[in-house]
Amino acid sequence: MSKGVAITGMGIISAIGNNVVENYEALINGKKGITRVDNIETVQRSEIMVGEVKFTNDELITQLNLPSDNNYSRTAMLGAIAAKEAFADAGITDIKKYKTGIVSGTSVGGMDMTEKYYYEYLTEKEHQKYIESHHAGDSTQKIAEQLGIEESLVTTISTACSSAANAIMLGARLIKSGKLDRVLVGGADCLSKFTINGFKTLMILSDTYNTPFDENRKGLNLGEAAAFLVLESDEVVKAENKKVLAYVKGYGNANDAFHQTASSDNGDGATLAMEKALKTANLKASEIDYINAHGTATGNNDLSEGRAILRVFGGDLPEFSSTKAFTGHTLAAAGAIEAVYSVLALQHNVIFPNLNFKTPMKEFSMIPQTELKKKELNTVLSNSLGFGGNCSTVIFSKEA
Amino acid sequence: MKKVYINSIASISPQKTYDNSMFLDEITDYNDTVIFPQDPDYKQYIPPAAARRMAKGIKMGVVASKIAMDEAGIETVDAIITGTGMGCMIDSEKFVSAIIDNNEQYLTPTSFIQSTHNTVAGQIALGMECKAYNFTYVHSAISFESALLDTKMQLETDEAQHILVGGVEELGEHTTKVHRVINHIKPDTVCISEVLNSKTEGAVFSEGANFFVVSNEKKQSCYAELVAVKTLNSLIKEKVSKTIENFLEENNLMRSDIDVVVFGNNGDVDYDDYYQQLSEGIFNKIQQVFYKHLVGENNTVSAFGVWLASKILKTQTIPEIVKLNEINTSEIKTALCYNQYRGQNHSLVLLKKC
C-alpha cells in the first residue's frame, strides 16, 4: 500500500538497561534483568520474580530534576526518561518548528501512588497532590510538559498489553494523514501491587525465570519499563537531513472477541492482526525475516500465539523469539520496548535469543531462536496481545 | 478523502436521553454534587445474569452501543473505538481496597479482570462477536475526541466504512470522596440547573455513556456530517479565541458561519472564564448552548455535547433549556463544540447539517 513511516529516534529504560545502548548490550550478551522485587513492599516478594528498574522514585526525581512538590507517578518518570532519550536521539532541539505530538500507552498509570495512599488521600494533605496523577492520561501530560510540547495533539491509549503497539499504529496514521509532522509514540508502565496481585489471582505469574514457548512454562514475570520512538514525516526527514533508523512499514489491530482475559485456542485475533499488518505493509509472510513474538510464557498466550503464527506463516516460518525472558512482561509498554528491540535487530542484523527455552511444546514443533544469531534482516514483525482480546502487530523495515 | 457522517446516536445521561424519539422534553433537576443517569431498561438489552456481573460503566457502554447500532440499522462495524478518562473505577476500587484491607491475601480475579480500561470496548466486541479494530483512549477530557479523531481518519481513507465510537464514564465511591477533598467536586449541593451561577470551585460530577455510529456513507438516519476534530493538551486562556479562529480558518469558515456553538461550562468559578470570554467575545452574535447544567461533568461528557449538536442539526430545533442566549437563526447549518477541563485538554468538534 503506502510507504513506511520513518523512525528517527529511540529511548528506553527497562530492567536490562537505562538507555538504548545498555539494552542492546544486555540483549547481545544474554543478560536478563529478572530479580526479586525491591522497590515495592509486597507479601508476594518470595513467590514472584520481576523485571524491575532498580532506581528508587527519589533517584528518578533527582535524574529528572523535579521539584520536591512534584506529583509524578513512577509511570510518568520512567516515561519522561525514555521520551527525553528518544528526542535527543532524534536530534530535536526546536519543538515549535514542526507540528509535534505524543501518543503513549499505559495501563497502570498512577496506580502506584493511588495504592500507596488510597485511604490517606482522605485526610493527609501532603499526599493529596497525587490524586490528580491517578488517571492514565496524566503520565502523558507530564511527558509533554518535560519535552515542552504545548497546544498539541497529546493522547493516551489503554488497551492492556497491546497499548504501546497501538500507540505506534495511531502515530503512523497521524503522520500519514498529515495531522502531525512528528510524533513521539510508545508507552510506560511501572510495577504496582495492583498488577502483581491481579496477575497472581489469575495464577499466571511464574515463581522463577519465565520461559517463553517452553512446554514447562510456568507463567510470566511482570516487568516495568518505558520506551518511545520518534516518527517523522518524509518532509521533515528531507528538510532536516535526518538519519532514519528504520520504518514503521505495516500495522494491524484485531479483536479476538473470545474472552475478557484469555486468548482463543486458535489465536483468531492474533492471526487477523498479523494478516492485516502484512497487508498494510504490502508484504508476503515469506518476506518477514524475524518475528519478535509477544511470548509472555503463560500457558494460554504461547499456545494461542504460536498457533496464530503457524496459521499465518505455515512453511515460511522465519526465526522467532520472545525477549520477555530478559525484561519480564512490561504490560502497556511491551509493544514499545519490543519496537526498540526490533529496530536494534534491523540496525545490527541480529536476532536476539529466546532465553530459558529447553523443551518444545507438545502441541506443535515450533522452536524459538535460542542463541544470538547474525542474519541480514530487512523486516521484523512484532506482536502485542492483551486483555479484552486486543491483538496488535507492527512490522518494521530497513527500507521505506 | 471521503466525507464522514454521524448516522446514529445514543445517550445514557442524568436526563432521559436514551429514547431517541425525544429531545430533552422532560427535564429532571437535581440538587446534589454528584448525579447519576436515568437508566434505560437494561434487561431489554442484556440477559440479567450477564448484567449482574457488569459494573455500571460496562452496562451503560454495552447498552448505549446497542441503541446506536439499532438506530443505524447495522449488525456489525469495522471498528469499535471508545474513550474513558477514568476507566472502570468501580472494579479498580474493589481490587485496590481488597489488596489493602486484606494485606494482599484472599483476592479473587474478577474485579482485576474488569478493571482494565478497555473492558467496555472488549465487552462490546464480545457481545457483537466483532473481531475488528478495537481501541480505547484514556486521555482525561479528550478521551472521546481522540476516539473520534481516529474514527474520522479511518473513514476518510476508506480503511473502514462503519465505526462504533463512544465515551463512557462511571463513578467510583472512593474516587468521588477523594475528588471532594481536593475540591474538584463542588463543596455544597447546588441546584444543577443553576450550576453556572454557583460561584464556587469544582463541578457536579456525573456518569454516563454516549455512543455513535459514524460512517463514510450517509444513511437515512443521518444526524450530521463530522467535519473536523482537534485536541490540544494545553492552551492558555488568552489564546483560546485565536486558536478557535485558526481552526475555523483551516476549515474554510469564518466565525459568522457558525450557527450554534456548544460550550462545556460546568459552573467551576476558576475555569468558566474560558467560555465566558468567547460568549462575550468572538461568539457574542452566535447562538450559544450549554449542557453540563443537565448532565454534570465527567471526562467524556463532551460526547454529550456532540450528541446535543447532532440532535440540533437533525431536528433544527434548540430546546430552550440549553440556550445561553437568544439569537434568531433561520437554518442551523454548522455547529461547533468547545470543551476543556480544568484549563487542560481542550477539544474542538465541527459538525455540519447533512
Chai-1 contact restraints between the chains, C-beta under 6 A:
chainA,res_idxA,chainB,res_idxB,connection_type,confidence,min_distance_angstrom,max_distance_angstrom,comment,restraint_id
A,V43,B,E104,contact,1.0,0.0,6.0,A-B,restraint_1
A,E115,B,V96,contact,1.0,0.0,6.0,A-B,restraint_2
A,Y118,B,V96,contact,1.0,0.0,6.0,A-B,restraint_3
A,Y118,B,I100,contact,1.0,0.0,6.0,A-B,restraint_4
A,Y121,B,V178,contact,1.0,0.0,6.0,A-B,restraint_5
A,L122,B,V181,contact,1.0,0.0,6.0,A-B,restraint_6
A,Q128,B,I182,contact,1.0,0.0,6.0,A-B,restraint_7
A,I131,B,V178,contact,1.0,0.0,6.0,A-B,restraint_8
A,I131,B,I182,contact,1.0,0.0,6.0,A-B,restraint_9
A,H135,B,G85,contact,1.0,0.0,6.0,A-B,restraint_10
A,H135,B,M86,contact,1.0,0.0,6.0,A-B,restraint_11
A,H135,B,S140,contact,1.0,0.0,6.0,A-B,restraint_12
A,A136,B,V138,contact,1.0,0.0,6.0,A-B,restraint_13
A,G137,B,V138,contact,1.0,0.0,6.0,A-B,restraint_14
A,G137,B,H139,contact,1.0,0.0,6.0,A-B,restraint_15
A,G137,B,S140,contact,1.0,0.0,6.0,A-B,restraint_16
A,A144,B,N233,contact,1.0,0.0,6.0,A-B,restraint_17
A,E150,B,S234,contact,1.0,0.0,6.0,A-B,restraint_18
A,E151,B,L232,contact,1.0,0.0,6.0,A-B,restraint_19
A,E151,B,S234,contact,1.0,0.0,6.0,A-B,restraint_20
A,E151,B,L235,contact,1.0,0.0,6.0,A-B,restraint_21
A,S152,B,N233,contact,1.0,0.0,6.0,A-B,restraint_22
A,L153,B,T231,contact,1.0,0.0,6.0,A-B,restraint_23
A,V154,B,N233,contact,1.0,0.0,6.0,A-B,restraint_24
A,T155,B,Y137,contact,1.0,0.0,6.0,A-B,restraint_25
A,T155,B,H139,contact,1.0,0.0,6.0,A-B,restraint_26
A,T155,B,S146,contact,1.0,0.0,6.0,A-B,restraint_27
A,T156,B,V138,contact,1.0,0.0,6.0,A-B,restraint_28
A,T156,B,H139,contact,1.0,0.0,6.0,A-B,restraint_29
A,I157,B,Y137,contact,1.0,0.0,6.0,A-B,restraint_30
A,S158,B,H117,contact,1.0,0.0,6.0,A-B,restraint_31
A,S158,B,T136,contact,1.0,0.0,6.0,A-B,restraint_32
A,S158,B,V138,contact,1.0,0.0,6.0,A-B,restraint_33
A,T159,B,N118,contact,1.0,0.0,6.0,A-B,restraint_34
A,T159,B,T136,contact,1.0,0.0,6.0,A-B,restraint_35
A,A160,B,T116,contact,1.0,0.0,6.0,A-B,restraint_36
A,A160,B,N118,contact,1.0,0.0,6.0,A-B,restraint_37
A,R173,B,M153,contact,1.0,0.0,6.0,A-B,restraint_38
A,S177,B,M153,contact,1.0,0.0,6.0,A-B,restraint_39
A,K193,B,I99,contact,1.0,0.0,6.0,A-B,restraint_40
A,N197,B,I99,contact,1.0,0.0,6.0,A-B,restraint_41
A,N197,B,E104,contact,1.0,0.0,6.0,A-B,restraint_42
A,N197,B,L107,contact,1.0,0.0,6.0,A-B,restraint_43
A,G198,B,F112,contact,1.0,0.0,6.0,A-B,restraint_44
A,T201,B,L107,contact,1.0,0.0,6.0,A-B,restraint_45
A,T201,B,P109,contact,1.0,0.0,6.0,A-B,restraint_46
A,T201,B,F112,contact,1.0,0.0,6.0,A-B,restraint_47
A,L202,B,P109,contact,1.0,0.0,6.0,A-B,restraint_48
A,N253,B,Y133,contact,1.0,0.0,6.0,A-B,restraint_49
A,A254,B,K131,contact,1.0,0.0,6.0,A-B,restraint_50
A,N255,B,A125,contact,1.0,0.0,6.0,A-B,restraint_51
A,N255,B,K131,contact,1.0,0.0,6.0,A-B,restraint_52
A,N255,B,N134,contact,1.0,0.0,6.0,A-B,restraint_53
A,A257,B,A125,contact,1.0,0.0,6.0,A-B,restraint_54
A,A257,B,L126,contact,1.0,0.0,6.0,A-B,restraint_55
A,A257,B,E129,contact,1.0,0.0,6.0,A-B,restraint_56
A,A257,B,C130,contact,1.0,0.0,6.0,A-B,restraint_57
A,A257,B,K131,contact,1.0,0.0,6.0,A-B,restraint_58
A,Q260,B,I113,contact,1.0,0.0,6.0,A-B,restraint_59
A,Q260,B,G122,contact,1.0,0.0,6.0,A-B,restraint_60
A,T261,B,I113,contact,1.0,0.0,6.0,A-B,restraint_61
A,L272,B,K131,contact,1.0,0.0,6.0,A-B,restraint_62
A,F387,B,T116,contact,1.0,0.0,6.0,A-B,restraint_63
A,G388,B,N118,contact,1.0,0.0,6.0,A-B,restraint_64
A,G388,B,G122,contact,1.0,0.0,6.0,A-B,restraint_65
A,G389,B,G122,contact,1.0,0.0,6.0,A-B,restraint_66
A,N390,B,N134,contact,1.0,0.0,6.0,A-B,restraint_67
